């Protein structure tokens, strides 16, 4: 089990561009995850619920950022326990079309079964370099990883 802080605030007067930029800034401050949900609040007003998962070390910086960037007048803070599936991060060098790429992937293990997920930034880079779709690129990389790492660990 792991313990995290959850920060939540509703904003009803912030543009989509600011919200997109806010996600990036919050992640750069050390957040583990950021989600934004659409909703309806009192008097039928549309709103966005910003939800941030972080730890104690980044809590205050992220709260300051939320206030400065959104103008929110309050942030709910709660502590939550969470279960995390055991995982390891692996790196592998792969060559496609004479280009060498370092690919990161996470291997998770639960109840004796292993699975892996390729880091999206690596997928995106390789996809753009090879001029292939993300889906096609992921399939290509998965095949190569499975050849090299039978147990993914």
CORQUIJO-V477463 format. One record per residue. N is the residue number from 0. SS is DSSP state (H for helix, E for strand, - for the rest). Layout:
n: [N:N]
ss: [SS:SS]
This chain:
n: [0:1:2:3:4:5:6:7:8:9:10:11:12:13:14:15:16:17:18:19:20:21:22:23:24:25:26:27:28:29:30:31:32:33:34:35:36:37:38:39:40:41:42:43:44:45:46:47:48:49:50:51:52:53:54:55:56:57:58:59:60:61:62:63:64:65:66:67:68:69:70:71:72:73:74:75:76:77:78:79:80:81:82:83:84:85:86:87:88:89:90:91:92:93:94:95:96:97:98:99:100:101:102:103:104:105:106:107:108:109:110:111:112:113:114:115:116:117:118:119:120:121:122:123:124:125:126:127:128:129:130:131:132:133:134:135:136:137:138:139:140:141:142:143:144:145:146:147:148:149:150:151:152]
ss: [-:E:E:E:E:E:E:E:E:E:E:-:-:-:-:H:H:H:H:H:H:H:H:H:H:H:H:H:-:-:-:-:E:E:E:E:E:E:E:E:-:H:H:H:-:E:E:E:E:E:E:E:E:E:-:H:H:H:H:H:H:H:H:H:H:H:H:H:H:H:-:-:-:-:-:E:E:E:E:E:E:E:-:-:-:-:E:E:E:E:E:E:E:E:E:E:-:-:E:E:E:E:E:E:E:E:E:E:E:E:-:-:E:E:E:E:E:E:-:H:H:H:H:H:H:H:H:H:H:H:-:-:-:H:H:H:H:H:H:H:H:H:H:H:H:H:H:H:-:-:-:-:-]
